[in-house]
């Protein structure tokens, strides 16, 4: 649906990395990558195990970990800086 509405699409995924029901994370990431939807993840309050899982699920440079939600603005800033520097 994003591709129909916008020429460039981006999803920012904020997670604690814990399993939930629904579409498996790997399938969702692959869908985005195959449909030219940029996907970035901010991990919040992740354990060592969930950090490892997320690192294995996302392409390099698309993942930022923060200690808690109070660092959300910093996490978004880091992701946007990376994105801007890609085009520089």
MOBEL-V891767 format. One record per residue. N is the residue number from 0. RES is the residue in one letter. SS is DSSP state (H for helix, E for strand, L for the rest). BURIAL is 1 if it has 9 or more other ideal C-beta (glycine too) atoms within 8 Angstrom, else 0. Layout:
N;RES;SS;BURIAL, N;RES;SS;BURIAL
This chain:
0;X;L;0, 1;X;H;0, 2;X;H;1, 3;X;H;0, 4;X;H;0, 5;X;L;0, 6;X;L;0, 7;X;L;0, 8;X;E;1, 9;X;E;0, 10;X;E;1, 11;X;E;1, 12;X;E;0, 13;X;E;0, 14;X;E;1, 15;X;L;0, 16;X;L;1, 17;X;L;0, 18;X;L;0, 19;X;L;0, 20;X;L;0, 21;X;L;0, 22;X;L;0, 23;X;L;0, 24;X;H;0, 25;X;H;0, 26;X;H;0, 27;X;H;1, 28;X;H;1, 29;X;H;0, 30;X;H;1, 31;X;H;1, 32;X;H;1, 33;X;H;0, 34;X;L;0, 35;X;L;0, 36;X;E;1, 37;X;E;1, 38;X;E;1, 39;X;E;1, 40;X;E;1, 41;X;E;1, 42;X;E;1, 43;X;E;1, 44;X;L;0, 45;X;L;1, 46;X;L;0, 47;X;H;0, 48;X;H;0, 49;X;H;1, 50;X;H;1, 51;X;H;0, 52;X;H;1, 53;X;H;1, 54;X;H;0, 55;X;H;0, 56;X;H;0, 57;X;L;1, 58;X;L;0, 59;X;L;0, 60;X;L;0, 61;X;L;1, 62;X;E;1, 63;X;E;1, 64;X;E;0, 65;X;E;1, 66;X;L;0, 67;X;L;0, 68;X;H;0, 69;X;H;0, 70;X;H;1, 71;X;H;1, 72;X;H;0, 73;X;H;0, 74;X;H;1, 75;X;H;1, 76;X;H;0, 77;X;H;1, 78;X;H;1, 79;X;H;0, 80;X;H;0, 81;X;H;1, 82;X;H;1, 83;X;H;0, 84;X;H;0, 85;X;H;0, 86;X;H;0, 87;X;L;0
